[in-house]
Amino acid sequence: MTGISTRTVRALGTMERGTLAPPVYTSSTFAQPPAGGENAFCYQRGGNPTRSAAEKVLAALEGAAHAFCFVSGMAATRAILDLLDAGEELILGIPIYGGTYRYALEVLPEYGVQTTYLDDLNALSDADFAGRNVKMVFLESPTNPTLRINDIARIAEVAHRNGALVAVDNTFLSPYLQLPLQLGADLVVQSATKYLAGSGDLMGGVVTTDQEALAERIHFAQKCSGAVLAPIESYRLAQAVKTLPIRMDRQQSAMLQVVEAISGHPSIEKLWTPGSESEQEREVQERQARGPGAVFSLQLVPGADVDAFLASLETISFAVSLGHMESLVCIPALQTHDAFIPEHLEKVAVSPRLLRFAIGLEDPEDLIADLVQALDGVQTEG
Ligand SMILES: *Cc1c(COP(=O)(O)O)cnc(C)c1O
C-alpha cells in the first residue's frame, strides 16, 4: 500500500475531463433514466457525487472500507449512538467531549438506553458487563481535556469478548496519527470541524468502519436523519484533508516546542500532554499512536486569576475548538464540559483552572513568547 499522503491526495485519481479537484454537484435531484436504466444517484440526501468524493478521500486517509460524511461531528456521533436500541446499555469513558456526554446524559435515556460512566477504561473487565446488556463502549484517546490514554486494543478485546461494539472518537489525533480500526475498534467518529478541515470555517463529521453490516446501518442512519454534509462543504473537506499530514506535522512540532518552553514555569501547577500522566499511559500512547498531536492542557497554580491570564494573551485566541489555523485556548470546565454533573467533573479532575490549548499554524516562537509573557504576569489572589 502507498503512504498515507499519496493515498489521500491521489484517492480520486483523474476524473472526467482530466479534473483533479472533485467537481461540485449541487443538484438536489438527479434525472433518472427511463425504465430499465440506472443512475447511482437519485436525491441529494441519499447520496451525491461530491459527498461520495469526500467520503472516498476520507476512507483512503484512514485505509477504511467505508466513510460517511455528516453535517457536524455531533451528527456523526449521534448516528453511532443511535445504533443502540431500548434496553441496550452504553459504557462511556470519561472524560469525553462535552457534547457526547450531554447526548448520553440527556437524550439516550429518553430512548431507553442507559449509560455507565467509567473514568478508567483501562481497568475495563468482564465484571463491567456481567448481568447487563452492554452493547457498546464509546471512548476517546487521548481524552478531552486531560489527555489520558485509553488502551484501545485491550478495551476492544474485553468489549468484543462480551458482545459489545467499540466506537472511538479520533478527533484529537486524526487518522494521520492513530488508526483505531486497526487497533480493533468497530466504528470511528471524527469531528471534521477540527483537524480534517483544519481551516476553522467548515463544520462536518465523519464515521468510518470496515464492516459491511455496520456501514449499512450508518448509511441508513445518515439517510434517515438527513444530517448530511452539503456538496460545497463536501468539496472543501475533500480538498482540505489532502493537506492534513503537513498541517498536523507542523502543529504537532510547534506544540512540543511550546510545551518544552513553558514546562516548569512557576505559574503552572500541572501540565498534560498525551501519555504524560503515567509511565503506563506513555507506553500505550507510543504503541498505538504515531504522535501526540497538537493539544496540551495546563492547570494554573491555585489562586491564579484565570480571566486576567486569558486577557493578557495577545496571539492565542480564547475560543473553544481545535485543529484550526489559529491557536486557541479554552476553559473546559466552564465551556466544553459545562454539561458535566459535578460528581463526574470532579472524578475526571477538570478544574476551572485547567486550560486546554490547541496549537495552530502561527510561528512557534511567537506562540512561546505570548504564553511566557502571560504566564510571567499571572497574579495569585490573596
Ligand atoms: C468538536 C468535537 C466533537 C463534535 O464535533 P462538532 O463538529 O462540533 O459537532 C466531537 N468530539 C470531539 C473530540 C470534538 O472535539
The ligand as a Tripos MOL2 file, in Angstrom:
@<TRIPOS>MOLECULE
LIG
   15    15     1     0     0
SMALL
NO_CHARGES

@<TRIPOS>ATOM
      1 C1        -15.7280   19.1390   18.3850 C.3       1 LIG1
      2 C2        -15.7540   17.7230   18.7980 C.ar      1 LIG1
      3 C3        -16.8700   16.9200   18.5660 C.ar      1 LIG1
      4 C4        -18.1500   17.4450   17.9560 C.3       1 LIG1
      5 O1        -17.9670   17.9080   16.6670 O.3       1 LIG1
      6 P1        -18.8280   19.0970   16.0120 P.3       1 LIG1
      7 O2        -18.3050   19.1400   14.6300 O.co2     1 LIG1
      8 O3        -18.5640   20.3190   16.8070 O.co2     1 LIG1
      9 O4        -20.2510   18.6850   16.0980 O.co2     1 LIG1
     10 C5        -16.8040   15.5980   18.9540 C.ar      1 LIG1
     11 N1        -15.7150   15.0900   19.5550 N.ar      1 LIG1
     12 C6        -14.6300   15.8280   19.7970 C.ar      1 LIG1
     13 C7        -13.4510   15.2120   20.4800 C.3       1 LIG1
     14 C8        -14.6100   17.1750   19.4400 C.ar      1 LIG1
     15 O5        -13.5340   17.9090   19.7150 O.3       1 LIG1
@<TRIPOS>BOND
     1     1     2 1
     2     2     3 ar
     3     2    14 ar
     4     3     4 1
     5     3    10 ar
     6     4     5 1
     7     5     6 1
     8     6     7 2
     9     6     8 1
    10     6     9 1
    11    10    11 ar
    12    11    12 ar
    13    12    13 1
    14    12    14 ar
    15    14    15 1
@<TRIPOS>SUBSTRUCTURE
     1 LIG1         1 GROUP 0 **** ****
